[in-house]
Structure formats: structure tokens, C-alpha cells
Amino acid sequence: MTHSKLRHMPPALYACAAVAVPLAIAGGVWRGTAGLLGALAGVALTATGFAASWYFVVWTEPLGLRLVLPAGLMGLVAKIILFAGAFLAATRAEWSGMMPMAVGSVVSIVAVLVALMVWASRVRLPYVQPVDDIQ
């Protein structure tokens, strides 16, 4: 995996870092320490889920372009399992930081999507010649 293939991951992770501090402050005001930790956990879930999904895609691209879509879907499934497990654990523990964790997740997901859209609008992507060998 080359550094050039990971170039667009930092803007997404920077977006998570940018929203972490305001979310932590808001969570702390809203629910105290549990809210602060919940908001940070939501941001960490988003950053981890994004990094895992992207790693699946970047890792499989050299193996063949036909594997990229299944790898992306594997990353999505892994992300859903990660989020479901975290929220299930918070629910079972009746943790008061669960709502700030949900807000932190949603806000950081939106921040990641905005960062990726800005990145995609500014970066010069190479043209890829379509391959007609799919039968």
C-alpha cells in the first residue's frame, strides 16, 4: 500500500479531529463526563470505521479491480458491526453517554463526507480507461 493511495484518508481523519473538540465540550456540558466520553467515542467509531473501510479497498485494489466493490462492502459490513456492537454495549450498560455518542457519530460522519466531497472537488483524478473484458 503506497502513501499516494492513502492521500485522501487524512482529510477525512482531520475532519474527525476538527469536530472532536466541540463535540466533547458539548457532550460534557450536556451529560458531564459520560457525555464527553460518549461524544469522543462516537468520533472514534467514525474514524475507525472509515479507516477500516478504506483499508479494505486500498488493500484489494492491487489484487484486481473486480475485488474493490466486494472489499468496500466488507468494509461497510465491518463498520456496521463495529457501530452495532458499540451501541449495543452502551445500551446494555445503560450508559448515559450513549446519546452523545450517537450525536458524535452522526456529526463526524457528516464531517467526513463533507471533507471527502471537498477533497474530490479539488484533487485531479487520473482518467481510467474502461476495460471491456467483463463478460
KOLSE-843658 format. One record per residue (C-alpha): x, y, z. Coordinates in steps of 0.5 Angstrom, whole numbers, plus 500, padded with zeros to 3 digits. Layout:
residues N
XYZ ...
//
This chain:
residues 135
500500500 503506498 503513501 499516495 493511496 492514503 493521501 485522502 485519508 488525512 483530510 477525513 481524519 483531520 475533520 474528525 479531529 476538528 469536531 472532536 474538541 467542540 463535541 467534547 465540550 458540548 458533551 461535557 456541558 450536556 452530560 458531564 464526564 460521561 457526555 465528554 467521553 461519549 462524544 469523544 467515543 463517537 468521533 473515535 468510532 467514526 475515525 476508526 470505521 473510516 480508516 478500516 473501510 479505506 484500508 480494505 479498499 486500498 489493500 485490495 486495489 493492487 490485487 484487482 479492481 474487481 475486488 474493490 467493491 467487495 472490499 468496500 462492502 466488507 469495510 461497510 459491514 465491519 463499520 456497522 458491526 463496530 458501531 452496533 457493538 459499541 452502541 449495544 454495549 452502551 445500551 446494556 450498561 445504561 451509560 449516560 454518555 450514549 446520546 452524546 456518543 450518537 451525536 458525536 458519531 453523526 456530526 463526525 460522519 457529516 464532517 468526514 463526508 464534507 472533508 471528502 467532498 472538498 478533497 474530491 473537488 480540489 484534487 486532480 484525479 487521473 483518468 482511468 481507461 475503462 476495461 472491456 474485458 468484463 463478460 
//
